[in-house]
Structures are given as C-alpha cells and as structure tokens.
C-alpha cells in the first residue's frame, strides 16, 4: 500500500498493485481486512468486496460490517438486503456499534 500510494517511498502504482495482489492470497485475516479497506477507500469496490468477503468469512467483524454496508449501497456488489442483514447481524453480535445502527436503519 505504501508503494502504491508513495508513503515513505517513491510512488510506483504498478509495483504497488503487484504487491497488493500477492497480499490477496494471504491467510491472515487482519491483512485481508486492511487490504479490503484500502481498496474500498480508493474506490475499487468490486475488488474490495472480494477481499472483504474473505476476511468476513473468517469472522472479522469490521469486514462483516463494511461488506454489509456495501450490499446496502450497491458498492461493488448488487443491492441485497438479505446479505446486508446477514453480515451486519454478525458484526453487530461481535459488538460493532455502527453495525447495530445500520441494521436498525435497514430494518426500519
């Protein structure tokens, strides 16, 4: 991410992307969660959804929350209230207050 963004080093988007793609194969849930957030924040929502889904499947509450909101907002995925409830519910049970709030808004 530092190479892609030029933080602390010379910016090289191509090399950064190569390194990021290697990270997508990681078995480390925290790495996947952070990578998914990076893609989300840089507007690469389809890629973010794929990576966040891996971390969410492994039980990462923040990834579950963010993925749930993506299903509400149609960011990188089709709008799907059922999937949104599923992921937000898991994040809410894990104690993510924003997930509780988003779930309440979704359920109206």
C-alpha positions, 0 to 999 in steps of 0.5 A: 500500500505504501508503494502504491500510494508513495508513503515513505517511498517513491510512488510506483502504482504498478509495483504497488498493485503487484504487491497488493495482489500477492497480499490477496492470497494471504491467510491472515485475516487482519491483512485481508481486512486492511487490504479490503479497506484500502481498496474500498477507500480508493474506490475499487469496490468490486475488488474490495468486496472480494477481499472483504468477503474473505476476511468476513468469512473468517469472522472479522467483524469490521469486514462483516460490517463494511461488506454489509454496508456495501450490499446496502449501497450497491458498492461493488456488489448488487443491492441485497438486503438479505446479505446486508442483514446477514453480515451486519447481524454478525458484526453487530453480535461481535459488538460493532456499534455502527453495525447495530445502527445500520441494521436498525436503519435497514430494518426500519 
